[in-house]
Amino acid sequence: MKQKFSCPNCKSQVTRQDKYFPFCCERCRAIDLGRWADGSYSIAGDPVPNHEDDEGHSIH
Ligand SMILES: [Zn+2]
């Protein structure tokens, strides 16, 4: 059974057999990895403020 996937970057069709799966090519993979490095992708959404640290500052 052949499953079809689309490149996360350009939406081209890729297969599991592709060398750069799940990307269609090295370029798309590099672009996608670059986004992660840039911080354009955010795993947890907005940065979480450190509330525990705030409490520690009440008494200086
Ligand atoms: Zn692509």
N, CA, C, O and the ligand as a Tripos MOL2 file, in Angstrom:
@<TRIPOS>MOLECULE
protein
  241   239    61     0     0
PROTEIN
NO_CHARGES

@<TRIPOS>ATOM
      1 N           0.8450   -1.2060    0.0000 N.3       1 MET1
      2 CA          0.0000    0.0000    0.0000 C.3       1 MET1
      3 C           0.8770    1.2520    0.0000 C.2       1 MET1
      4 O           1.7760    1.4060    0.8270 O.2       1 MET1
      5 N           0.5980    2.1120   -0.9220 N.am      2 LYS2
      6 CA          1.4180    3.3160   -1.0660 C.3       2 LYS2
      7 C           0.6980    4.5050   -0.4530 C.2       2 LYS2
      8 O          -0.3830    4.8910   -0.8960 O.2       2 LYS2
      9 N           1.3020    5.0690    0.5560 N.am      3 GLN3
     10 CA          0.7240    6.2560    1.1580 C.3       3 GLN3
     11 C           1.3360    7.4800    0.5370 C.2       3 GLN3
     12 O           2.5070    7.4910    0.1580 O.2       3 GLN3
     13 N           0.5250    8.5150    0.4360 N.am      4 LYS4
     14 CA          1.0570    9.7480   -0.1370 C.3       4 LYS4
     15 C           1.0830   10.8360    0.9070 C.2       4 LYS4
     16 O           0.1710   10.9630    1.7250 O.2       4 LYS4
     17 N           2.1320   11.6100    0.8650 N.am      5 PHE5
     18 CA          2.3150   12.7140    1.8130 C.3       5 PHE5
     19 C           2.6150   13.9680    1.0190 C.2       5 PHE5
     20 O           2.9990   13.9030   -0.1490 O.2       5 PHE5
     21 N           2.4390   15.0990    1.6590 N.am      6 SER6
     22 CA          2.8300   16.3240    0.9750 C.3       6 SER6
     23 C           3.9260   17.0290    1.7570 C.2       6 SER6
     24 O           3.9320   17.0670    2.9870 O.2       6 SER6
     25 N           4.8280   17.5690    1.0090 N.am      7 CYS7
     26 CA          5.9560   18.2860    1.5780 C.3       7 CYS7
     27 C           5.4520   19.4060    2.4960 C.2       7 CYS7
     28 O           4.6300   20.2160    2.0670 O.2       7 CYS7
     29 N           5.9170   19.4700    3.7260 N.am      8 PRO8
     30 CA          5.4590   20.5100    4.6490 C.3       8 PRO8
     31 C           5.7750   21.9170    4.1510 C.2       8 PRO8
     32 O           5.1420   22.8870    4.5670 O.2       8 PRO8
     33 N           6.7330   22.0200    3.2810 N.am      9 ASN9
     34 CA          7.1410   23.3370    2.8190 C.3       9 ASN9
     35 C           6.3870   23.7830    1.5770 C.2       9 ASN9
     36 O           5.8180   24.8740    1.5540 O.2       9 ASN9
     37 N           6.3760   22.9480    0.5430 N.am     10 CYS10
     38 CA          5.8000   23.3850   -0.7320 C.3      10 CYS10
     39 C           4.5870   22.5720   -1.1430 C.2      10 CYS10
     40 O           3.9900   22.8250   -2.1890 O.2      10 CYS10
     41 N           4.2210   21.5950   -0.3220 N.am     11 LYS11
     42 CA          3.0250   20.7790   -0.5530 C.3      11 LYS11
     43 C           3.1340   19.8610   -1.7680 C.2      11 LYS11
     44 O           2.1290   19.3170   -2.2260 O.2      11 LYS11
     45 N           4.3370   19.6870   -2.2880 N.am     12 SER12
     46 CA          4.5170   18.7140   -3.3580 C.3      12 SER12
     47 C           4.2860   17.3240   -2.8080 C.2      12 SER12
     48 O           4.4830   17.0730   -1.6190 O.2      12 SER12
     49 N           3.8630   16.4180   -3.6840 N.am     13 GLN13
     50 CA          3.6220   15.0690   -3.2230 C.3      13 GLN13
     51 C           4.9340   14.3300   -2.9900 C.2      13 GLN13
     52 O           5.8310   14.3510   -3.8330 O.2      13 GLN13
     53 N           5.0310   13.6870   -1.8560 N.am     14 VAL14
     54 CA          6.2180   12.8990   -1.5530 C.3      14 VAL14
     55 C           5.7820   11.5110   -1.1150 C.2      14 VAL14
     56 O           4.6410   11.3170   -0.6940 O.2      14 VAL14
     57 N           6.6660   10.5700   -1.2110 N.am     15 THR15
     58 CA          6.3910    9.2170   -0.7430 C.3      15 THR15
     59 C           7.4130    8.8550    0.3260 C.2      15 THR15
     60 O           8.4520    9.5020    0.4610 O.2      15 THR15
     61 N           7.1050    7.8290    1.0660 N.am     16 ARG16
     62 CA          8.0120    7.3880    2.1230 C.3      16 ARG16
     63 C           9.3820    7.0040    1.5610 C.2      16 ARG16
     64 O          10.3860    7.0180    2.2730 O.2      16 ARG16
     65 N           9.4040    6.6710    0.3080 N.am     17 GLN17
     66 CA         10.6580    6.2490   -0.3050 C.3      17 GLN17
     67 C          11.5520    7.4270   -0.6650 C.2      17 GLN17
     68 O          12.7160    7.2540   -1.0260 O.2      17 GLN17
     69 N          10.9930    8.6170   -0.5620 N.am     18 ASP18
     70 CA         11.7830    9.7810   -0.9370 C.3      18 ASP18
     71 C          12.9800    9.9640   -0.0230 C.2      18 ASP18
     72 O          12.9210    9.7180    1.1810 O.2      18 ASP18
     73 N          14.0570   10.4010   -0.6330 N.am     19 LYS19
     74 CA         15.3090   10.5410    0.1050 C.3      19 LYS19
     75 C          15.1710   11.5480    1.2340 C.2      19 LYS19
     76 O          15.7620   11.3860    2.3020 O.2      19 LYS19
     77 N          14.3850   12.5870    0.9870 N.am     20 TYR20
     78 CA         14.2830   13.6650    1.9710 C.3      20 TYR20
     79 C          12.9430   13.6570    2.6990 C.2      20 TYR20
     80 O          12.5450   14.6460    3.3140 O.2      20 TYR20
     81 N          12.2600   12.5240    2.6150 N.am     21 PHE21
     82 CA         10.9760   12.3970    3.2930 C.3      21 PHE21
     83 C          11.0560   12.9430    4.7210 C.2      21 PHE21
     84 O          12.0410   12.6580    5.4010 O.2      21 PHE21
     85 N          10.0980   13.6950    5.2050 N.am     22 PRO22
     86 CA          8.8240   14.0260    4.5340 C.3      22 PRO22
     87 C           8.8960   15.2340    3.6080 C.2      22 PRO22
     88 O           7.8630   15.7520    3.1840 O.2      22 PRO22
     89 N          10.0720   15.6730    3.3000 N.am     23 PHE23
     90 CA         10.1990   16.7920    2.3870 C.3      23 PHE23
     91 C          10.4500   16.2830    0.9850 C.2      23 PHE23
     92 O          10.8760   15.1430    0.7980 O.2      23 PHE23
     93 N          10.1840   17.1350   -0.0150 N.am     24 CYS24
     94 CA         10.3160   16.6920   -1.3940 C.3      24 CYS24
     95 C          11.7580   16.7910   -1.8450 C.2      24 CYS24
     96 O          12.1670   16.1040   -2.7810 O.2      24 CYS24
     97 N          12.5290   17.6350   -1.1920 N.am     25 CYS25
     98 CA         13.8920   17.8480   -1.6430 C.3      25 CYS25
     99 C          14.7230   18.4250   -0.5050 C.2      25 CYS25
    100 O          14.1980   18.8360    0.5310 O.2      25 CYS25
    101 N          16.0060   18.4450   -0.7220 N.am     26 GLU26
    102 CA         16.9120   18.9340    0.3120 C.3      26 GLU26
    103 C          16.6230   20.3970    0.6520 C.2      26 GLU26
    104 O          16.7170   20.8160    1.8060 O.2      26 GLU26
    105 N          16.2780   21.1440   -0.3590 N.am     27 ARG27
    106 CA         16.0240   22.5720   -0.1750 C.3      27 ARG27
    107 C          14.8440   22.8020    0.7840 C.2      27 ARG27
    108 O          14.9190   23.6250    1.6970 O.2      27 ARG27
    109 N          13.7650   22.0600    0.5540 N.am     28 CYS28
    110 CA         12.5910   22.2270    1.4180 C.3      28 CYS28
    111 C          12.9210   21.8000    2.8440 C.2      28 CYS28
    112 O          12.4580   22.4130    3.8070 O.2      28 CYS28
    113 N          13.7040   20.7710    2.9700 N.am     29 ARG29
    114 CA         14.0710   20.3240    4.3120 C.3      29 ARG29
    115 C          14.8950   21.3970    5.0220 C.2      29 ARG29
    116 O          14.6810   21.6900    6.1990 O.2      29 ARG29
    117 N          15.8280   21.9670    4.2910 N.am     30 ALA30
    118 CA         16.6820   23.0060    4.8750 C.3      30 ALA30
    119 C          15.8560   24.2220    5.2720 C.2      30 ALA30
    120 O          16.0740   24.8040    6.3350 O.2      30 ALA30
    121 N          14.9130   24.6030    4.4250 N.am     31 ILE31
    122 CA         14.0610   25.7570    4.7290 C.3      31 ILE31
    123 C          13.2580   25.4860    5.9880 C.2      31 ILE31
    124 O          13.1290   26.3520    6.8530 O.2      31 ILE31
    125 N          12.7200   24.2820    6.0840 N.am     32 ASP32
    126 CA         11.8990   23.9670    7.2440 C.3      32 ASP32
    127 C          12.7290   23.9280    8.5170 C.2      32 ASP32
    128 O          12.3120   24.4460    9.5520 O.2      32 ASP32
    129 N          13.8820   23.3250    8.4420 N.am     33 LEU33
    130 CA         14.7640   23.2980    9.6160 C.3      33 LEU33
    131 C          15.1970   24.7040    9.9910 C.2      33 LEU33
    132 O          15.3510   25.0240   11.1700 O.2      33 LEU33
    133 N          15.3910   25.5420    8.9800 N.am     34 GLY34
    134 CA         15.7780   26.9200    9.2170 C.3      34 GLY34
    135 C          14.7030   27.6760    9.9780 C.2      34 GLY34
    136 O          15.0080   28.5290   10.8120 O.2      34 GLY34
    137 N          13.4510   27.3650    9.6940 N.am     35 ARG35
    138 CA         12.3550   28.0330   10.3970 C.3      35 ARG35
    139 C          12.4000   27.7030   11.8760 C.2      35 ARG35
    140 O          12.1930   28.5670   12.7280 O.2      35 ARG35
    141 N          12.6730   26.4410   12.1660 N.am     36 TRP36
    142 CA         12.7560   26.0580   13.5770 C.3      36 TRP36
    143 C          13.8790   26.8250   14.2480 C.2      36 TRP36
    144 O          13.7250   27.3110   15.3680 O.2      36 TRP36
    145 N          15.0010   26.9330   13.5690 N.am     37 ALA37
    146 CA         16.1550   27.6110   14.1520 C.3      37 ALA37
    147 C          15.8610   29.0940   14.3590 C.2      37 ALA37
    148 O          16.3160   29.6900   15.3350 O.2      37 ALA37
    149 N          15.0990   29.6890   13.4380 N.am     38 ASP38
    150 CA         14.7500   31.1020   13.5370 C.3      38 ASP38
    151 C          13.8210   31.3960   14.7010 C.2      38 ASP38
    152 O          13.7950   32.5060   15.2320 O.2      38 ASP38
    153 N          13.0710   30.3970   15.0820 N.am     39 GLY39
    154 CA         12.0460   30.6310   16.0870 C.3      39 GLY39
    155 C          10.7310   31.0530   15.4550 C.2      39 GLY39
    156 O           9.8030   31.4520   16.1580 O.2      39 GLY39
    157 N          10.6430   30.9660   14.1160 N.am     40 SER40
    158 CA          9.3800   31.2810   13.4590 C.3      40 SER40
    159 C           8.3190   30.2700   13.8690 C.2      40 SER40
    160 O           7.1370   30.5970   13.9770 O.2      40 SER40
    161 N           8.7580   29.0460   14.0940 N.am     41 TYR41
    162 CA          7.8670   28.0310   14.6330 C.3      41 TYR41
    163 C           7.9940   28.0670   16.1430 C.2      41 TYR41
    164 O           9.1010   28.1410   16.6750 O.2      41 TYR41
    165 N           6.9050   28.0150   16.8110 N.am     42 SER42
    166 CA          6.9490   28.0120   18.2590 C.3      42 SER42
    167 C           6.2330   26.7740   18.7760 C.2      42 SER42
    168 O           5.0640   26.5500   18.4600 O.2      42 SER42
    169 N           6.9180   25.9890   19.5530 N.am     43 ILE43
    170 CA          6.3350   24.7420   20.0340 C.3      43 ILE43
    171 C           5.2770   25.0220   21.0960 C.2      43 ILE43
    172 O           4.1870   24.4510   21.0580 O.2      43 ILE43
    173 N           5.5970   25.8910   22.0330 N.am     44 ALA44
    174 CA          4.7200   26.0960   23.1900 C.3      44 ALA44
    175 C           3.9140   27.3830   23.0820 C.2      44 ALA44
    176 O           3.2970   27.8130   24.0570 O.2      44 ALA44
    177 N           3.9150   27.9970   21.9090 N.am     45 GLY45
    178 CA          3.2030   29.2560   21.7710 C.3      45 GLY45
    179 C           4.0230   30.3960   22.3320 C.2      45 GLY45
    180 O           5.2400   30.4290   22.1530 O.2      45 GLY45
    181 N           3.3860   31.3190   23.0010 N.am     46 ASP46
    182 CA          4.1030   32.4580   23.5650 C.3      46 ASP46
    183 C           5.0620   32.0050   24.6580 C.2      46 ASP46
    184 O           4.8310   30.9950   25.3230 O.2      46 ASP46
    185 N           6.1240   32.7520   24.8350 N.am     47 PRO47
    186 CA          7.0660   32.4270   25.9230 C.3      47 PRO47
    187 C           6.3410   32.4740   27.2590 C.2      47 PRO47
    188 O           5.5540   33.3840   27.5180 O.2      47 PRO47
    189 N           6.6090   31.5050   28.0890 N.am     48 VAL48
    190 CA          5.9180   31.4370   29.3750 C.3      48 VAL48
    191 C           6.7220   32.2170   30.4170 C.2      48 VAL48
    192 O           7.8920   31.9160   30.6540 O.2      48 VAL48
    193 N           6.0950   33.2190   31.0380 N.am     49 PRO49
    194 CA          6.7890   33.9730   32.0880 C.3      49 PRO49
    195 C           7.0800   33.0740   33.2800 C.2      49 PRO49
    196 O           6.3210   32.1530   33.5810 O.2      49 PRO49
    197 N           8.1590   33.3490   33.9320 N.am     50 ASN50
    198 CA          8.5410   32.5160   35.0680 C.3      50 ASN50
    199 C           7.9070   33.0520   36.3510 C.2      50 ASN50
    200 O           8.4600   33.9310   37.0120 O.2      50 ASN50
    201 N           6.7450   32.5110   36.6880 N.am     51 HIS51
    202 CA          5.9910   33.0200   37.8400 C.3      51 HIS51
    203 C           6.7180   32.7200   39.1510 C.2      51 HIS51
    204 O           6.6810   33.5150   40.0900 O.2      51 HIS51
    205 N           7.3550   31.6010   39.2000 N.am     52 GLU52
    206 CA          8.0500   31.2350   40.4360 C.3      52 GLU52
    207 C           9.1280   32.2610   40.7630 C.2      52 GLU52
    208 O           9.3660   32.5950   41.9240 O.2      52 GLU52
    209 N           9.7670   32.7470   39.7150 N.am     53 ASP53
    210 CA         10.8130   33.7450   39.9050 C.3      53 ASP53
    211 C          10.2420   35.0540   40.4140 C.2      53 ASP53
    212 O          10.8610   35.7320   41.2350 O.2      53 ASP53
    213 N           9.0190   35.4230   39.9110 N.am     54 ASP54
    214 CA          8.3690   36.6610   40.3640 C.3      54 ASP54
    215 C           8.1730   36.6530   41.8760 C.2      54 ASP54
    216 O           8.4550   37.6460   42.5460 O.2      54 ASP54
    217 N           7.7000   35.5570   42.4020 N.am     55 GLU55
    218 CA          7.4500   35.4730   43.8360 C.3      55 GLU55
    219 C           8.7380   35.6760   44.6280 C.2      55 GLU55
    220 O           8.7390   36.2980   45.6910 O.2      55 GLU55
    221 N           9.8040   35.1540   44.1060 N.am     56 GLY56
    222 CA         11.0800   35.2730   44.7940 C.3      56 GLY56
    223 C          11.5630   36.6950   44.8930 C.2      56 GLY56
    224 O          12.4070   37.0170   45.7290 O.2      56 GLY56
    225 N          11.0080   37.5840   44.0040 N.am     57 HIS57
    226 CA         11.4790   38.9650   43.9960 C.3      57 HIS57
    227 C          10.6880   39.8690   44.9460 C.2      57 HIS57
    228 O          11.0400   41.0380   45.1030 O.2      57 HIS57
    229 N           9.6370   39.3620   45.5770 N.am     58 SER58
    230 CA          8.7850   40.2070   46.4220 C.3      58 SER58
    231 C           9.5790   40.7670   47.5910 C.2      58 SER58
    232 O           9.4000   41.9230   47.9740 O.2      58 SER58
    233 N          10.4380   39.9640   48.1430 N.am     59 ILE59
    234 CA         11.3230   40.4660   49.1980 C.3      59 ILE59
    235 C          12.7310   40.5290   48.6330 C.2      59 ILE59
    236 O          13.2990   39.5050   48.2540 O.2      59 ILE59
    237 N          13.2820   41.7000   48.5790 N.am     60 HIS60
    238 CA         14.5560   41.8420   47.9220 C.3      60 HIS60
    239 C          15.7110   41.6390   48.8890 C.2      60 HIS60
    240 O          16.8720   41.7260   48.4890 O.2      60 HIS60
    241 ZN          8.9980   20.7230   -1.0380 Zn       61 ZN61
@<TRIPOS>BOND
     1     1     2 1
     2     2     3 1
     3     3     4 2
     4     3     5 am
     5     5     6 1
     6     6     7 1
     7     7     8 2
     8     7     9 am
     9     9    10 1
    10    10    11 1
    11    11    12 2
    12    11    13 am
    13    13    14 1
    14    14    15 1
    15    15    16 2
    16    15    17 am
    17    17    18 1
    18    18    19 1
    19    19    20 2
    20    19    21 am
    21    21    22 1
    22    22    23 1
    23    23    24 2
    24    23    25 am
    25    25    26 1
    26    26    27 1
    27    27    28 2
    28    27    29 am
    29    29    30 1
    30    30    31 1
    31    31    32 2
    32    31    33 am
    33    33    34 1
    34    34    35 1
    35    35    36 2
    36    35    37 am
    37    37    38 1
    38    38    39 1
    39    39    40 2
    40    39    41 am
    41    41    42 1
    42    42    43 1
    43    43    44 2
    44    43    45 am
    45    45    46 1
    46    46    47 1
    47    47    48 2
    48    47    49 am
    49    49    50 1
    50    50    51 1
    51    51    52 2
    52    51    53 am
    53    53    54 1
    54    54    55 1
    55    55    56 2
    56    55    57 am
    57    57    58 1
    58    58    59 1
    59    59    60 2
    60    59    61 am
    61    61    62 1
    62    62    63 1
    63    63    64 2
    64    63    65 am
    65    65    66 1
    66    66    67 1
    67    67    68 2
    68    67    69 am
    69    69    70 1
    70    70    71 1
    71    71    72 2
    72    71    73 am
    73    73    74 1
    74    74    75 1
    75    75    76 2
    76    75    77 am
    77    77    78 1
    78    78    79 1
    79    79    80 2
    80    79    81 am
    81    81    82 1
    82    82    83 1
    83    83    84 2
    84    83    85 am
    85    85    86 1
    86    86    87 1
    87    87    88 2
    88    87    89 am
    89    89    90 1
    90    90    91 1
    91    91    92 2
    92    91    93 am
    93    93    94 1
    94    94    95 1
    95    95    96 2
    96    95    97 am
    97    97    98 1
    98    98    99 1
    99    99   100 2
   100    99   101 am
   101   101   102 1
   102   102   103 1
   103   103   104 2
   104   103   105 am
   105   105   106 1
   106   106   107 1
   107   107   108 2
   108   107   109 am
   109   109   110 1
   110   110   111 1
   111   111   112 2
   112   111   113 am
   113   113   114 1
   114   114   115 1
   115   115   116 2
   116   115   117 am
   117   117   118 1
   118   118   119 1
   119   119   120 2
   120   119   121 am
   121   121   122 1
   122   122   123 1
   123   123   124 2
   124   123   125 am
   125   125   126 1
   126   126   127 1
   127   127   128 2
   128   127   129 am
   129   129   130 1
   130   130   131 1
   131   131   132 2
   132   131   133 am
   133   133   134 1
   134   134   135 1
   135   135   136 2
   136   135   137 am
   137   137   138 1
   138   138   139 1
   139   139   140 2
   140   139   141 am
   141   141   142 1
   142   142   143 1
   143   143   144 2
   144   143   145 am
   145   145   146 1
   146   146   147 1
   147   147   148 2
   148   147   149 am
   149   149   150 1
   150   150   151 1
   151   151   152 2
   152   151   153 am
   153   153   154 1
   154   154   155 1
   155   155   156 2
   156   155   157 am
   157   157   158 1
   158   158   159 1
   159   159   160 2
   160   159   161 am
   161   161   162 1
   162   162   163 1
   163   163   164 2
   164   163   165 am
   165   165   166 1
   166   166   167 1
   167   167   168 2
   168   167   169 am
   169   169   170 1
   170   170   171 1
   171   171   172 2
   172   171   173 am
   173   173   174 1
   174   174   175 1
   175   175   176 2
   176   175   177 am
   177   177   178 1
   178   178   179 1
   179   179   180 2
   180   179   181 am
   181   181   182 1
   182   182   183 1
   183   183   184 2
   184   183   185 am
   185   185   186 1
   186   186   187 1
   187   187   188 2
   188   187   189 am
   189   189   190 1
   190   190   191 1
   191   191   192 2
   192   191   193 am
   193   193   194 1
   194   194   195 1
   195   195   196 2
   196   195   197 am
   197   197   198 1
   198   198   199 1
   199   199   200 2
   200   199   201 am
   201   201   202 1
   202   202   203 1
   203   203   204 2
   204   203   205 am
   205   205   206 1
   206   206   207 1
   207   207   208 2
   208   207   209 am
   209   209   210 1
   210   210   211 1
   211   211   212 2
   212   211   213 am
   213   213   214 1
   214   214   215 1
   215   215   216 2
   216   215   217 am
   217   217   218 1
   218   218   219 1
   219   219   220 2
   220   219   221 am
   221   221   222 1
   222   222   223 1
   223   223   224 2
   224   223   225 am
   225   225   226 1
   226   226   227 1
   227   227   228 2
   228   227   229 am
   229   229   230 1
   230   230   231 1
   231   231   232 2
   232   231   233 am
   233   233   234 1
   234   234   235 1
   235   235   236 2
   236   235   237 am
   237   237   238 1
   238   238   239 1
   239   239   240 2
@<TRIPOS>SUBSTRUCTURE
     1 MET1         2 RESIDUE 1 A MET
     2 LYS2         6 RESIDUE 1 A LYS
     3 GLN3        10 RESIDUE 1 A GLN
     4 LYS4        14 RESIDUE 1 A LYS
     5 PHE5        18 RESIDUE 1 A PHE
     6 SER6        22 RESIDUE 1 A SER
     7 CYS7        26 RESIDUE 1 A CYS
     8 PRO8        30 RESIDUE 1 A PRO
     9 ASN9        34 RESIDUE 1 A ASN
    10 CYS10       38 RESIDUE 1 A CYS
    11 LYS11       42 RESIDUE 1 A LYS
    12 SER12       46 RESIDUE 1 A SER
    13 GLN13       50 RESIDUE 1 A GLN
    14 VAL14       54 RESIDUE 1 A VAL
    15 THR15       58 RESIDUE 1 A THR
    16 ARG16       62 RESIDUE 1 A ARG
    17 GLN17       66 RESIDUE 1 A GLN
    18 ASP18       70 RESIDUE 1 A ASP
    19 LYS19       74 RESIDUE 1 A LYS
    20 TYR20       78 RESIDUE 1 A TYR
    21 PHE21       82 RESIDUE 1 A PHE
    22 PRO22       86 RESIDUE 1 A PRO
    23 PHE23       90 RESIDUE 1 A PHE
    24 CYS24       94 RESIDUE 1 A CYS
    25 CYS25       98 RESIDUE 1 A CYS
    26 GLU26      102 RESIDUE 1 A GLU
    27 ARG27      106 RESIDUE 1 A ARG
    28 CYS28      110 RESIDUE 1 A CYS
    29 ARG29      114 RESIDUE 1 A ARG
    30 ALA30      118 RESIDUE 1 A ALA
    31 ILE31      122 RESIDUE 1 A ILE
    32 ASP32      126 RESIDUE 1 A ASP
    33 LEU33      130 RESIDUE 1 A LEU
    34 GLY34      134 RESIDUE 1 A GLY
    35 ARG35      138 RESIDUE 1 A ARG
    36 TRP36      142 RESIDUE 1 A TRP
    37 ALA37      146 RESIDUE 1 A ALA
    38 ASP38      150 RESIDUE 1 A ASP
    39 GLY39      154 RESIDUE 1 A GLY
    40 SER40      158 RESIDUE 1 A SER
    41 TYR41      162 RESIDUE 1 A TYR
    42 SER42      166 RESIDUE 1 A SER
    43 ILE43      170 RESIDUE 1 A ILE
    44 ALA44      174 RESIDUE 1 A ALA
    45 GLY45      178 RESIDUE 1 A GLY
    46 ASP46      182 RESIDUE 1 A ASP
    47 PRO47      186 RESIDUE 1 A PRO
    48 VAL48      190 RESIDUE 1 A VAL
    49 PRO49      194 RESIDUE 1 A PRO
    50 ASN50      198 RESIDUE 1 A ASN
    51 HIS51      202 RESIDUE 1 A HIS
    52 GLU52      206 RESIDUE 1 A GLU
    53 ASP53      210 RESIDUE 1 A ASP
    54 ASP54      214 RESIDUE 1 A ASP
    55 GLU55      218 RESIDUE 1 A GLU
    56 GLY56      222 RESIDUE 1 A GLY
    57 HIS57      226 RESIDUE 1 A HIS
    58 SER58      230 RESIDUE 1 A SER
    59 ILE59      234 RESIDUE 1 A ILE
    60 HIS60      238 RESIDUE 1 A HIS
    61 ZN61       241 GROUP 0 **** ****
